[in-house]
């Protein structure tokens, strides 16, 4: 028998939901043939068959939540196993639910508490609510490792326990009148949508979030783009958009104001001396944020190519988990949908996110005269626990200056 298990899903991703099975029990399968679709917090992945044979058992049904390493089903190897498997399935009752493994007793808490915790362990503990002091440590001197935490999270996921909630904590929906109820449609949220909702609310609950605004005259960027758009596309094979200019402007501002590129980890501040910029992309399945890495080392053409590639693959659901991890700062563009102004929510644990908006012609006073200029409102939401107002305003002013004088981006000013 070959076991079908939930594969490693990426850093900090510990469980997934069964989207759908492509095969039914008793059907023949080929090696590496896609068997089941898993929905994670970030992407949808397909689990291939580890061996050729017959799918003899499906242990996790559609809609069930499974932990990393959990058994999804089994394959009876060998093509000749098909008749026997089908006969067995017809005669045998459905397989009984497997009993959850007994919880592992934790050693004395004092041994673990005295040992320092690694940042990755503290992060997992904060994200899941699992107390690291209760986890058996296998590291040196009894230290709890990241692997210990992931294993403990998997055990907890395999043995869920009901959580009592107070009446005030439970949202009770008043029943709709009968004639209204008949016209309603109740659809279960996808795992991605549930995760988006949870992460955004967690960001609001955790960070001291504040937003500062400014506006930028897009005349020079638009003129530069119009002048070189065709030549740029002919040479580099990608369209010259606005996002590349914003990425370059943000990188320059982040170098001057490093706290906006940092994050809080317990009592520590982690300054990121690299610039991995997340670009928010709206899809039919929900919002995803692929990360363009080392933007300070990329040309404008390389940045535009990466953004274009991520945008296409995001809408096709073909992004990989590691392509959406490790961002240090995020840019989101509500202007493509017509938004004139908004207050974006932080992409935790990052400390800053820039919101772009619609370019709109407005009368501006230039040198004592009123002129019509293409203007865009910019919004920087930031974690006030780490970023002071002076730093946030200075950051946004630097972005504005770079965009209003694009030569600054070329001359690194």
Residue pairs with C-beta under 8 A, 6 or more apart in sequence:
1 56
1 74
1 75
1 76
1 77
2 49
2 50
2 51
2 53
2 74
2 75
2 77
3 50
3 71
3 73
3 74
3 75
4 35
4 36
4 47
4 49
4 50
4 71
4 72
4 73
4 74
4 75
5 69
5 70
5 71
5 72
6 16
6 38
6 47
6 66
6 67
6 68
6 69
6 70
6 72
7 45
7 47
7 68
8 68
9 15
9 16
9 38
9 40
9 45
9 68
9 321
10 40
10 42
10 321
10 322
10 325
11 322
11 325
12 123
12 124
12 127
12 325
13 40
13 41
13 42
13 68
13 321
14 67
14 68
14 128
14 150
14 153
14 154
14 157
15 40
15 65
15 66
15 67
15 68
15 157
16 38
16 39
16 40
16 45
16 65
16 66
16 68
16 191
17 38
17 39
17 40
17 63
17 64
17 65
17 66
17 191
18 36
18 37
18 38
18 39
18 60
18 61
18 62
18 63
18 64
18 65
18 66
18 72
19 36
19 37
19 38
19 39
19 44
19 62
20 36
20 37
20 62
21 35
21 36
21 37
21 58
21 62
22 34
22 35
22 36
22 37
23 29
23 33
23 35
23 36
23 55
24 55
24 58
25 55
25 56
25 57
25 58
25 73
25 85
25 89
26 54
26 55
26 56
26 82
26 85
26 86
26 89
27 54
27 55
28 53
28 54
28 55
28 79
28 82
29 35
29 49
29 52
29 53
29 54
29 55
29 75
30 49
30 52
31 48
31 49
31 50
31 51
31 52
32 48
32 49
33 48
33 49
34 46
34 47
34 48
34 49
35 46
35 47
35 48
35 49
35 55
35 72
35 73
36 46
36 47
36 72
36 73
37 44
37 45
37 46
37 47
38 44
38 45
38 46
38 47
38 66
39 190
39 191
39 192
40 191
40 321
41 191
41 192
41 195
42 192
42 195
42 288
42 319
42 321
42 324
43 288
43 317
43 319
43 320
43 321
43 324
44 285
44 317
45 321
47 72
49 55
49 75
50 75
51 75
51 77
52 75
52 77
52 78
52 79
53 75
53 76
53 77
53 78
53 79
53 81
54 75
54 76
54 81
54 82
54 85
54 86
55 73
55 74
55 75
56 73
56 74
56 75
56 76
56 81
56 85
56 88
56 89
57 73
57 74
57 95
58 72
58 73
59 71
59 72
59 73
59 74
59 95
59 98
60 66
60 70
60 71
60 72
60 73
63 188
65 157
66 72
66 157
67 153
67 154
67 157
67 158
68 150
68 154
69 154
70 154
70 157
70 158
76 84
76 85
100 158
100 159
101 155
101 158
101 159
103 155
103 159
104 136
104 155
106 112
106 133
106 134
106 135
106 136
107 136
107 137
107 142
109 133
109 134
111 137
111 142
112 132
112 133
112 135
112 136
112 137
112 142
112 143
112 144
113 133
115 137
115 139
115 141
115 142
115 143
115 144
116 143
117 125
117 132
117 143
117 144
118 143
118 144
118 145
118 146
119 265
119 266
119 268
119 270
120 146
120 149
121 132
121 144
121 145
121 146
121 148
121 149
122 132
122 265
122 266
123 265
123 349
124 130
124 132
124 146
124 149
124 150
124 153
125 131
125 132
125 149
126 266
128 153
128 156
130 149
130 152
130 153
130 156
132 144
132 149
134 152
135 144
135 148
135 149
135 152
136 144
136 148
136 152
137 143
137 144
137 145
137 148
138 145
138 147
138 148
139 145
139 148
175 181
176 184
189 197
190 285
190 286
192 285
192 286
192 288
193 285
193 286
196 286
196 287
199 347
199 348
200 345
202 348
203 209
203 345
203 346
203 347
203 348
204 345
206 348
207 346
207 348
207 351
207 383
207 384
207 385
208 383
208 384
208 385
209 345
209 346
209 381
209 382
209 383
209 384
210 381
210 382
210 384
210 389
210 392
211 343
211 344
211 379
211 380
211 381
211 382
212 379
212 380
212 382
212 389
212 392
212 393
212 396
213 341
213 377
213 378
213 379
213 380
213 396
214 377
214 378
214 393
214 396
214 397
214 399
214 400
215 375
215 376
215 377
215 378
215 400
216 375
216 376
216 378
216 399
216 400
216 403
216 404
217 364
217 373
217 374
217 375
217 404
218 242
218 359
218 373
218 374
218 375
218 376
218 403
219 373
219 374
219 404
220 403
220 404
220 405
220 406
221 242
221 245
221 403
221 406
222 359
222 374
224 406
225 240
225 241
225 242
228 240
229 239
229 240
232 238
232 239
232 240
232 301
233 239
233 240
235 301
236 301
236 304
236 305
237 305
238 301
238 304
238 305
238 308
239 304
239 308
240 300
240 304
241 304
241 307
242 356
243 279
243 303
243 304
243 307
243 331
243 333
244 300
244 301
244 303
244 304
244 307
245 300
245 402
245 403
245 406
245 409
246 331
246 354
246 356
246 399
246 403
247 277
247 279
247 292
247 295
247 303
247 307
247 331
248 295
248 300
248 303
248 402
248 409
249 398
249 399
249 402
249 403
249 409
250 277
250 329
250 331
250 354
250 399
251 275
251 277
251 295
251 296
252 398
252 402
252 408
252 409
252 412
253 260
253 395
253 396
253 398
253 399
253 402
254 260
254 261
254 275
254 328
254 329
254 395
255 275
255 296
256 394
256 395
256 398
257 387
257 391
257 394
257 395
257 398
258 271
258 272
259 269
259 271
259 351
259 386
259 387
259 388
259 391
260 329
260 351
260 352
260 380
260 382
260 387
260 391
260 392
260 395
261 271
261 272
261 275
261 328
261 329
261 351
261 352
262 269
262 270
262 271
262 272
262 351
262 386
263 269
263 270
263 272
263 328
263 349
263 350
263 351
263 386
264 270
264 349
264 351
264 383
264 385
264 386
265 349
269 386
272 328
274 293
274 294
274 296
274 328
275 294
275 295
275 296
275 328
275 329
276 291
276 292
276 293
276 294
276 295
276 326
276 327
276 328
276 329
277 291
277 292
277 295
277 327
277 328
277 329
277 330
277 331
278 289
278 290
278 291
278 292
278 324
278 327
278 329
278 330
278 331
278 347
278 350
279 289
279 290
279 291
279 292
279 307
279 310
279 311
279 330
279 331
280 287
280 288
280 289
280 330
280 331
280 332
280 333
280 347
281 287
281 288
281 289
281 290
281 310
281 311
281 314
281 315
282 337
283 314
283 315
283 317
284 315
285 317
288 314
288 319
288 324
289 324
289 327
289 330
289 347
290 310
290 313
290 314
290 319
290 323
290 324
291 323
291 324
291 325
291 326
291 327
292 298
292 303
292 306
292 307
292 310
293 326
295 303
298 306
300 409
310 319
310 323
313 319
327 347
327 350
328 350
329 350
329 352
329 353
329 354
330 344
330 347
330 350
330 352
330 353
330 354
331 353
331 354
331 356
332 344
332 353
332 354
332 355
332 356
333 355
333 356
333 357
334 342
334 344
334 355
334 356
334 357
334 358
335 356
335 357
335 358
335 359
335 376
338 358
339 357
339 358
340 357
340 358
340 360
340 377
341 357
341 377
341 379
342 355
342 357
342 379
343 355
343 379
343 381
344 353
344 354
344 355
344 379
344 381
345 353
345 381
346 352
346 353
346 381
346 382
346 383
347 353
351 382
351 383
351 386
351 387
352 380
352 381
352 382
352 383
352 387
352 392
352 395
353 380
353 381
353 382
354 378
354 379
354 380
354 399
355 378
355 379
355 380
355 381
356 376
356 378
357 376
357 377
357 378
357 379
358 376
359 374
359 375
359 376
360 374
360 375
360 376
361 372
361 373
361 374
361 375
362 372
362 373
362 375
363 370
363 371
363 372
363 373
364 370
364 371
364 372
364 373
364 375
365 371
366 373
378 396
378 399
378 400
380 392
380 395
380 396
382 392
401 408
402 408
402 409
407 413
